[in-house]
Amino acid sequence: MYELNIYTFVPTNFVMTNMKIEEVVKSNVIMGLSQKAVLNIIYTQNNINERLIEILKPYDLSNEQYNVLRILRGQKGNPANMCVIQERMLAKTSNTTRLVDKLLLKELVTRKVCKENRRKIEVLITEKGLDILKELDPKVDNYEQNIVANLSSSELEQLNDLLEKIRTK
């Protein structure tokens, strides 16, 4: 008979700790390696997201809005349509139209109808949007470096390889 174990994550204010995942979820049940790995990935992902949220909060940006701005900056002055933005989003479930609407209200993007195809909406990052990204770049770079500071280059390569391997199954 298969026993279903339900775990509750205990908030830690997302400060990195050296606790094992069993301690984080307050489990005294021995976990299988695959279960432990998945819980570790989920917990780590939540930790990383919460730390990014703290960086973006003073700019009144969500992770998803920040992602859209970075996608648009990557267009190097060329507009992107909603399909392009959606396919490049990290969170594929994001409502791209709603995200663009919010960025439009903040004057971080512009939106217009494509001249060649009136059904297509083109989105372009504004100078204000670019300025915010310039201000955020060093903060986000520092945040990313701090997250992986205790990993060597070879460990980072291995981690990337393993995560990609999980996603490509």
PAZA-393659 format. One record per residue (C-alpha): y, z, x; residue number from 1. Coordinates in Angstrom, 2 decimals, padded with zeros to 5 digits, always signed. Each point is the difference from the previous one (the first is absolute). Example, Ala and Ser with C-alpha at 12.3 -4.5 7.8 and 13.67 -1.06 7.14 Angstrom:
BEGIN
<node><py>-004.50</py><pz>+007.80</pz><px>+012.30</px><seq>1</seq></node>
<node><py>+003.44</py><pz>-000.66</pz><px>+001.37</px><seq>2</seq></node>
END
This chain:
BEGIN
<node><py>+000.00</py><pz>+000.00</pz><px>+000.00</px><seq>1</seq></node>
<node><py>+003.45</py><pz>-000.97</pz><px>+001.30</px><seq>2</seq></node>
<node><py>+002.59</py><pz>+002.78</pz><px>+000.08</px><seq>3</seq></node>
<node><py>+003.61</py><pz>-001.05</pz><px>-000.57</px><seq>4</seq></node>
<node><py>+002.47</py><pz>+002.00</pz><px>+002.06</px><seq>5</seq></node>
<node><py>+003.61</py><pz>+000.09</pz><px>-001.13</px><seq>6</seq></node>
<node><py>+002.56</py><pz>+001.01</pz><px>+002.62</px><seq>7</seq></node>
<node><py>+003.55</py><pz>+001.11</pz><px>-000.56</px><seq>8</seq></node>
<node><py>+002.49</py><pz>-000.67</pz><px>+002.75</px><seq>9</seq></node>
<node><py>+002.00</py><pz>+003.06</pz><px>+000.87</px><seq>10</seq></node>
<node><py>+003.68</py><pz>-000.81</pz><px>+000.63</px><seq>11</seq></node>
<node><py>+001.03</py><pz>+000.74</pz><px>+003.57</px><seq>12</seq></node>
<node><py>+003.54</py><pz>-001.39</pz><px>-000.29</px><seq>13</seq></node>
<node><py>-001.57</py><pz>-002.82</pz><px>+001.95</px><seq>14</seq></node>
<node><py>+000.46</py><pz>+001.59</pz><px>+003.36</px><seq>15</seq></node>
<node><py>-002.59</py><pz>-001.24</pz><px>+002.41</px><seq>16</seq></node>
<node><py>-002.61</py><pz>+002.64</pz><px>+000.53</px><seq>17</seq></node>
<node><py>-003.05</py><pz>+000.18</pz><px>+002.18</px><seq>18</seq></node>
<node><py>-002.16</py><pz>+001.03</pz><px>-002.95</px><seq>19</seq></node>
<node><py>-003.24</py><pz>-001.78</pz><px>-000.75</px><seq>20</seq></node>
<node><py>-000.10</py><pz>-001.83</pz><px>-003.34</px><seq>21</seq></node>
<node><py>-002.42</py><pz>+002.63</pz><px>-001.35</px><seq>22</seq></node>
<node><py>+002.68</py><pz>+002.64</pz><px>+000.58</px><seq>23</seq></node>
<node><py>+002.70</py><pz>-002.15</pz><px>-001.59</px><seq>24</seq></node>
<node><py>-002.01</py><pz>-000.48</pz><px>-003.19</px><seq>25</seq></node>
<node><py>-001.33</py><pz>+003.56</pz><px>+000.17</px><seq>26</seq></node>
<node><py>-003.59</py><pz>-001.16</pz><px>-000.13</px><seq>27</seq></node>
<node><py>-002.99</py><pz>+002.00</pz><px>+001.07</px><seq>28</seq></node>
<node><py>-002.35</py><pz>-002.85</pz><px>-000.94</px><seq>29</seq></node>
<node><py>-001.32</py><pz>-002.09</pz><px>+002.88</px><seq>30</seq></node>
<node><py>+001.42</py><pz>-003.50</pz><px>-000.38</px><seq>31</seq></node>
<node><py>-001.66</py><pz>-003.23</pz><px>+000.95</px><seq>32</seq></node>
<node><py>+001.66</py><pz>-002.02</pz><px>+002.73</px><seq>33</seq></node>
<node><py>+001.17</py><pz>-002.75</pz><px>-002.36</px><seq>34</seq></node>
<node><py>+001.45</py><pz>+002.51</pz><px>-002.47</px><seq>35</seq></node>
<node><py>+001.75</py><pz>+001.84</pz><px>+002.81</px><seq>36</seq></node>
<node><py>+001.40</py><pz>-003.26</pz><px>+001.39</px><seq>37</seq></node>
<node><py>+001.37</py><pz>-001.12</pz><px>-003.37</px><seq>38</seq></node>
<node><py>+001.59</py><pz>+003.40</pz><px>-000.69</px><seq>39</seq></node>
<node><py>+001.54</py><pz>-000.04</pz><px>+003.49</px><seq>40</seq></node>
<node><py>+001.47</py><pz>-003.46</pz><px>-000.61</px><seq>41</seq></node>
<node><py>+001.42</py><pz>+000.99</pz><px>-003.40</px><seq>42</seq></node>
<node><py>+001.47</py><pz>+003.26</pz><px>+001.28</px><seq>43</seq></node>
<node><py>+001.49</py><pz>-001.67</pz><px>+003.07</px><seq>44</seq></node>
<node><py>+001.47</py><pz>-002.82</pz><px>-002.08</px><seq>45</seq></node>
<node><py>+001.64</py><pz>+002.53</pz><px>-002.33</px><seq>46</seq></node>
<node><py>+001.35</py><pz>+001.90</pz><px>+003.00</px><seq>47</seq></node>
<node><py>+001.47</py><pz>-003.14</pz><px>+001.55</px><seq>48</seq></node>
<node><py>+001.55</py><pz>-001.10</pz><px>-003.31</px><seq>49</seq></node>
<node><py>+001.59</py><pz>+003.40</pz><px>-000.64</px><seq>50</seq></node>
<node><py>+001.60</py><pz>-000.02</pz><px>+003.43</px><seq>51</seq></node>
<node><py>+001.42</py><pz>-003.49</pz><px>-000.57</px><seq>52</seq></node>
<node><py>+001.33</py><pz>+001.07</pz><px>-003.41</px><seq>53</seq></node>
<node><py>+001.99</py><pz>+002.74</pz><px>+001.76</px><seq>54</seq></node>
<node><py>+001.60</py><pz>-002.57</pz><px>+002.33</px><seq>55</seq></node>
<node><py>+000.88</py><pz>-002.36</pz><px>-002.87</px><seq>56</seq></node>
<node><py>+001.26</py><pz>+002.67</pz><px>-002.41</px><seq>57</seq></node>
<node><py>+003.59</py><pz>+000.15</pz><px>+001.36</px><seq>58</seq></node>
<node><py>+000.21</py><pz>-003.78</pz><px>-000.55</px><seq>59</seq></node>
<node><py>-001.26</py><pz>+000.26</pz><px>-003.59</px><seq>60</seq></node>
<node><py>-002.90</py><pz>-002.33</pz><px>+000.82</px><seq>61</seq></node>
<node><py>-003.66</py><pz>+000.20</pz><px>-000.93</px><seq>62</seq></node>
<node><py>-002.74</py><pz>-001.12</pz><px>+002.39</px><seq>63</seq></node>
<node><py>-000.47</py><pz>-003.12</pz><px>-002.13</px><seq>64</seq></node>
<node><py>+003.73</py><pz>-000.85</pz><px>-000.06</px><seq>65</seq></node>
<node><py>+000.11</py><pz>+000.44</pz><px>+003.78</px><seq>66</seq></node>
<node><py>-002.99</py><pz>-002.34</pz><px>+000.27</px><seq>67</seq></node>
<node><py>+001.81</py><pz>-002.66</pz><px>-002.08</px><seq>68</seq></node>
<node><py>+003.09</py><pz>+000.27</pz><px>+002.22</px><seq>69</seq></node>
<node><py>-002.12</py><pz>-000.45</pz><px>+003.12</px><seq>70</seq></node>
<node><py>-001.74</py><pz>-003.01</pz><px>-001.51</px><seq>71</seq></node>
<node><py>+003.35</py><pz>-001.57</pz><px>-000.83</px><seq>72</seq></node>
<node><py>+001.40</py><pz>+000.70</pz><px>+003.47</px><seq>73</seq></node>
<node><py>-003.07</py><pz>-001.75</pz><px>+001.40</px><seq>74</seq></node>
<node><py>+001.07</py><pz>-003.14</pz><px>-001.87</px><seq>75</seq></node>
<node><py>+002.85</py><pz>-000.31</pz><px>+002.56</px><seq>76</seq></node>
<node><py>+002.66</py><pz>-001.03</pz><px>-002.50</px><seq>77</seq></node>
<node><py>-002.28</py><pz>-002.08</pz><px>-002.21</px><seq>78</seq></node>
<node><py>-000.59</py><pz>+001.16</pz><px>-003.57</px><seq>79</seq></node>
<node><py>-003.43</py><pz>+001.12</pz><px>-001.18</px><seq>80</seq></node>
<node><py>-001.38</py><pz>-000.46</pz><px>-003.47</px><seq>81</seq></node>
<node><py>-001.78</py><pz>+002.77</pz><px>-001.88</px><seq>82</seq></node>
<node><py>-003.46</py><pz>-001.38</pz><px>+000.86</px><seq>83</seq></node>
<node><py>+000.75</py><pz>+000.08</pz><px>+003.73</px><seq>84</seq></node>
<node><py>+001.28</py><pz>+003.57</pz><px>-000.25</px><seq>85</seq></node>
<node><py>-003.01</py><pz>+001.11</pz><px>-002.06</px><seq>86</seq></node>
<node><py>-002.58</py><pz>-001.52</pz><px>+002.36</px><seq>87</seq></node>
<node><py>+001.62</py><pz>+001.72</pz><px>+003.01</px><seq>88</seq></node>
<node><py>+000.34</py><pz>+003.43</pz><px>-001.64</px><seq>89</seq></node>
<node><py>-002.07</py><pz>+002.80</pz><px>+001.53</px><seq>90</seq></node>
<node><py>-000.62</py><pz>+001.47</pz><px>-003.48</px><seq>91</seq></node>
<node><py>-001.23</py><pz>-002.99</pz><px>-002.00</px><seq>92</seq></node>
<node><py>+000.34</py><pz>+001.92</pz><px>-003.27</px><seq>93</seq></node>
<node><py>+003.78</py><pz>+000.28</pz><px>+000.35</px><seq>94</seq></node>
<node><py>+002.10</py><pz>-001.51</pz><px>-002.76</px><seq>95</seq></node>
<node><py>+002.00</py><pz>-002.41</pz><px>+002.12</px><seq>96</seq></node>
<node><py>+002.47</py><pz>-000.94</pz><px>-002.73</px><seq>97</seq></node>
<node><py>+000.86</py><pz>+003.65</pz><px>-000.64</px><seq>98</seq></node>
<node><py>+000.38</py><pz>+000.66</pz><px>+003.74</px><seq>99</seq></node>
<node><py>+002.32</py><pz>-002.98</pz><px>+000.43</px><seq>100</seq></node>
<node><py>+002.01</py><pz>+001.08</pz><px>-003.06</px><seq>101</seq></node>
<node><py>+000.56</py><pz>+003.44</pz><px>+001.54</px><seq>102</seq></node>
<node><py>+001.01</py><pz>-001.51</pz><px>+003.34</px><seq>103</seq></node>
<node><py>+002.36</py><pz>-002.36</pz><px>-001.85</px><seq>104</seq></node>
<node><py>+001.72</py><pz>+002.97</pz><px>-001.67</px><seq>105</seq></node>
<node><py>+000.48</py><pz>+001.56</pz><px>+003.45</px><seq>106</seq></node>
<node><py>+001.43</py><pz>-003.31</pz><px>+001.25</px><seq>107</seq></node>
<node><py>-002.66</py><pz>-000.26</pz><px>+002.70</px><seq>108</seq></node>
<node><py>-001.28</py><pz>-003.38</pz><px>-001.21</px><seq>109</seq></node>
<node><py>+001.23</py><pz>-002.99</pz><px>-001.97</px><seq>110</seq></node>
<node><py>-002.02</py><pz>-001.99</pz><px>-002.48</px><seq>111</seq></node>
<node><py>+000.53</py><pz>-003.52</pz><px>-001.26</px><seq>112</seq></node>
<node><py>-001.87</py><pz>-002.79</pz><px>-001.75</px><seq>113</seq></node>
<node><py>-001.41</py><pz>-002.67</pz><px>+002.33</px><seq>114</seq></node>
<node><py>+001.83</py><pz>-003.33</pz><px>-000.33</px><seq>115</seq></node>
<node><py>-003.19</py><pz>-002.08</pz><px>+000.41</px><seq>116</seq></node>
<node><py>-002.17</py><pz>+002.08</pz><px>-002.35</px><seq>117</seq></node>
<node><py>+001.87</py><pz>+001.94</pz><px>-002.68</px><seq>118</seq></node>
<node><py>-003.05</py><pz>+002.18</pz><px>-000.69</px><seq>119</seq></node>
<node><py>+000.12</py><pz>+001.34</pz><px>+003.55</px><seq>120</seq></node>
<node><py>+002.19</py><pz>+002.99</pz><px>+000.92</px><seq>121</seq></node>
<node><py>+001.24</py><pz>+000.22</pz><px>+003.58</px><seq>122</seq></node>
<node><py>+000.82</py><pz>+003.37</pz><px>+001.57</px><seq>123</seq></node>
<node><py>+002.12</py><pz>+000.48</pz><px>+003.12</px><seq>124</seq></node>
<node><py>+000.87</py><pz>+003.18</pz><px>+001.90</px><seq>125</seq></node>
<node><py>+003.73</py><pz>+000.81</pz><px>+000.17</px><seq>126</seq></node>
<node><py>+002.02</py><pz>+001.18</pz><px>+003.01</px><seq>127</seq></node>
<node><py>-000.06</py><pz>+003.48</pz><px>-001.53</px><seq>128</seq></node>
<node><py>-003.82</py><pz>-000.18</pz><px>-000.11</px><seq>129</seq></node>
<node><py>-000.14</py><pz>-001.17</pz><px>+003.61</px><seq>130</seq></node>
<node><py>+002.35</py><pz>+002.79</pz><px>+001.07</px><seq>131</seq></node>
<node><py>-002.21</py><pz>+002.62</pz><px>-001.62</px><seq>132</seq></node>
<node><py>-003.06</py><pz>-001.43</pz><px>+001.78</px><seq>133</seq></node>
<node><py>+001.88</py><pz>+000.06</pz><px>+003.33</px><seq>134</seq></node>
<node><py>+000.74</py><pz>+003.66</pz><px>-000.57</px><seq>135</seq></node>
<node><py>-003.58</py><pz>+000.74</pz><px>-001.06</px><seq>136</seq></node>
<node><py>-001.72</py><pz>-001.96</pz><px>+002.80</px><seq>137</seq></node>
<node><py>+000.29</py><pz>+002.66</pz><px>+002.74</px><seq>138</seq></node>
<node><py>-000.91</py><pz>+002.78</pz><px>-002.44</px><seq>139</seq></node>
<node><py>-003.09</py><pz>-001.85</pz><px>-001.21</px><seq>140</seq></node>
<node><py>-000.97</py><pz>-000.97</pz><px>+003.56</px><seq>141</seq></node>
<node><py>+000.22</py><pz>+003.65</pz><px>+001.03</px><seq>142</seq></node>
<node><py>-002.01</py><pz>+001.05</pz><px>-003.07</px><seq>143</seq></node>
<node><py>-002.74</py><pz>-002.54</pz><px>+000.78</px><seq>144</seq></node>
<node><py>-000.17</py><pz>+001.03</pz><px>+003.66</px><seq>145</seq></node>
<node><py>-000.19</py><pz>+003.69</pz><px>-000.92</px><seq>146</seq></node>
<node><py>-002.88</py><pz>-000.60</pz><px>-002.40</px><seq>147</seq></node>
<node><py>-002.17</py><pz>-001.48</pz><px>+002.73</px><seq>148</seq></node>
<node><py>+001.44</py><pz>+001.90</pz><px>+002.96</px><seq>149</seq></node>
<node><py>-003.27</py><pz>+001.76</pz><px>+000.78</px><seq>150</seq></node>
<node><py>-001.98</py><pz>-003.28</pz><px>+000.17</px><seq>151</seq></node>
<node><py>-000.39</py><pz>-002.11</pz><px>+003.12</px><seq>152</seq></node>
<node><py>+000.50</py><pz>-003.77</pz><px>-000.04</px><seq>153</seq></node>
<node><py>-003.74</py><pz>-000.58</pz><px>-000.02</px><seq>154</seq></node>
<node><py>-000.43</py><pz>+002.50</pz><px>-002.87</px><seq>155</seq></node>
<node><py>+002.73</py><pz>-001.80</pz><px>-001.95</px><seq>156</seq></node>
<node><py>-001.76</py><pz>-003.32</pz><px>+000.56</px><seq>157</seq></node>
<node><py>-003.28</py><pz>+001.55</pz><px>-001.11</px><seq>158</seq></node>
<node><py>+001.63</py><pz>+001.56</pz><px>-003.07</px><seq>159</seq></node>
<node><py>+001.54</py><pz>-003.33</pz><px>-000.99</px><seq>160</seq></node>
<node><py>-003.33</py><pz>-001.77</pz><px>+000.50</px><seq>161</seq></node>
<node><py>-001.86</py><pz>+002.58</pz><px>-002.09</px><seq>162</seq></node>
<node><py>+002.52</py><pz>-000.05</pz><px>-002.85</px><seq>163</seq></node>
<node><py>-000.03</py><pz>-003.80</pz><px>-000.05</px><seq>164</seq></node>
<node><py>-003.79</py><pz>+000.08</pz><px>-000.01</px><seq>165</seq></node>
<node><py>+000.02</py><pz>+002.31</pz><px>-003.03</px><seq>166</seq></node>
<node><py>+002.37</py><pz>-002.33</pz><px>-001.89</px><seq>167</seq></node>
<node><py>-001.92</py><pz>-003.19</pz><px>+000.78</px><seq>168</seq></node>
<node><py>-003.35</py><pz>+001.11</pz><px>-001.38</px><seq>169</seq></node>
END
